[in-house]
Amino acid sequence: MAGYSNVAWFYDSLSRAIFGNALVEAQVHLLPLIQSNSNILIVGGGTGWILEEIAKIHPSGLSITYVEVADKMMGLSRKRNVANNKVTYITQPIQDVTDLPTFDVILTPFLFDNFSPATFDKVFNQLHSLLKPGGTWINTDFQLTGKWWQYVLLKTMFGFFRLMAGIASNKLPDIETEFVIRGYTLVDAKSFFGEFISTTAYKK
Ligand SMILES: C[S@@+](CC[C@H](N)C(=O)[O-])C[C@H]1O[C@@H](n2cnc3c(N)ncnc32)[C@H](O)[C@@H]1O
């Protein structure tokens, strides 16, 4: 299935037209938590602009594993300027990727809102086992805080991406509970775009 490859050429322009710079600001906000020489896993990085933002903070010393299932998204990601960081690109669904090392930092930017509940559970457990004890998991995604327009926008986005990219979800997973039941500590959190976007850092 083509998935997000269908929308790769206009994904960033569309998201910026709707959310302005909020999606970028939310994902960049907690990047300073990444320490020098870290081993990082990014899952669902889209067009890869986040690689350039990370390279602005750490132009060298990072070892990044970049897993993105959509080949057109990956094509754009590979063209990014990663400075002197080492990036391993893997074009597969994360749930099919085996033999990964463990990581100091995991980034999941707008990943989990794509998944059915079963895939969500599988991927969350997989990433949990790949994060080193004491490691940091930075997750950015939409959240509902009771404002009517958030429901309308979310429903519209689910409908659009179901049609265009074949996503299987129609509701946001309760990710916070998953972190809490596994004993993670909340390190930092911030909301953007009228609280519709949340970025959190949890320590394992
Ligand atoms: C909503 S987009 C977000 C892209 C990017 N993080 C951003 O904010 O601009 C979700 C991305 O996750 C990728 N993706 C979805 N399921 C995936 C999976 N199982 N493994 C790896 N990547 C996946 C999609 O191809 C898509 O590029």
PDBQT file of the ligand as one rigid body, heavy atoms in Angstrom, charges set to zero:
ROOT
HETATM    1  C1  LIG A 301       1.278  11.834  10.246  1.00  0.00    +0.000 C 
HETATM    2  S1  LIG A 301       2.806  11.529   9.437  1.00  0.00    +0.000 S 
HETATM    3  C2  LIG A 301       3.912  12.519  10.412  1.00  0.00    +0.000 C 
HETATM    4  C3  LIG A 301       5.195  12.842   9.703  1.00  0.00    +0.000 C 
HETATM    5  C4  LIG A 301       6.198  13.675  10.506  1.00  0.00    +0.000 C 
HETATM    6  N1  LIG A 301       6.476  13.093  11.787  1.00  0.00    +0.000 N 
HETATM    7  C5  LIG A 301       5.706  15.099  10.654  1.00  0.00    +0.000 C 
HETATM    8  O1  LIG A 301       5.203  15.437  11.730  1.00  0.00    +0.000 OA
HETATM    9  O2  LIG A 301       5.835  15.886   9.705  1.00  0.00    +0.000 OA
HETATM   10  C6  LIG A 301       3.147   9.893   9.996  1.00  0.00    +0.000 C 
HETATM   11  C7  LIG A 301       4.364   9.254   9.354  1.00  0.00    +0.000 C 
HETATM   12  O3  LIG A 301       4.584   7.986   9.971  1.00  0.00    +0.000 OA
HETATM   13  C8  LIG A 301       4.876   7.040   8.974  1.00  0.00    +0.000 C 
HETATM   14  N2  LIG A 301       4.459   5.729   9.476  1.00  0.00    +0.000 N 
HETATM   15  C9  LIG A 301       3.191   5.291   9.662  1.00  0.00    +0.000 A 
HETATM   16  N3  LIG A 301       3.191   4.040  10.136  1.00  0.00    +0.000 NA
HETATM   17  C10 LIG A 301       4.489   3.681  10.270  1.00  0.00    +0.000 A 
HETATM   18  C11 LIG A 301       5.131   2.482  10.720  1.00  0.00    +0.000 A 
HETATM   19  N4  LIG A 301       4.430   1.435  11.116  1.00  0.00    +0.000 N 
HETATM   20  N5  LIG A 301       6.478   2.452  10.731  1.00  0.00    +0.000 NA
HETATM   21  C12 LIG A 301       7.203   3.539  10.321  1.00  0.00    +0.000 A 
HETATM   22  N6  LIG A 301       6.641   4.684   9.874  1.00  0.00    +0.000 NA
HETATM   23  C13 LIG A 301       5.304   4.763   9.858  1.00  0.00    +0.000 A 
HETATM   24  C14 LIG A 301       4.082   7.506   7.772  1.00  0.00    +0.000 C 
HETATM   25  O4  LIG A 301       4.584   6.981   6.560  1.00  0.00    +0.000 OA
HETATM   26  C15 LIG A 301       4.200   9.010   7.862  1.00  0.00    +0.000 C 
HETATM   27  O5  LIG A 301       5.310   9.501   7.172  1.00  0.00    +0.000 OA
ENDROOT
TORSDOF 0
